[in-house]
Amino acid sequence: MNSNTTESNNPGMVAAIIACVLAALGIFTFGIVFIPLAAIAAIIATISSLTAKNTNAIWVSVLAWVLCAIAVAASPVMLIAIVSMLGM
């Protein structure tokens, strides 16, 4: 076995944890910066964990999406941006 090769036994888990951290930062700091980054990381985590059928990473991805939703609800700037994009 080559020592330069690495195998990931938890595909999607790192991206899901990064998404959770970014979403938490979006809740407590500048949401306009961290929430879109968290959503991108959550998309990557969800796709990679679903394709690998890694249930632990899927649940952490769900947690990331919940934290993203809470961050959007807690950020007035994000709410105004979403409402203005929807034309309401």
Stockholm file with secondary structure:
# STOCKHOLM 1.0

chainA/1-88         MNSNTTESNNPGMVAAIIACVLAALGIFTFGIVFIPLAAIAAIIATISSLTAKNTNAIWVSVLAWVLCAIAVAASPVMLIAIVSMLGM
#=GR chainA/1-88 SS CCTTCCCCSSTTHHHHHHHHHHHHHHHHSCHHHHHHHHHHHHHHHHHHHHHHTCHHHHHHHHHHHHHHHHHHHHCHHHHHHHHHHHTC
#=GC SS_cons        CCTTCCCCSSTTHHHHHHHHHHHHHHHHSCHHHHHHHHHHHHHHHHHHHHHHTCHHHHHHHHHHHHHHHHHHHHCHHHHHHHHHHHTC
//
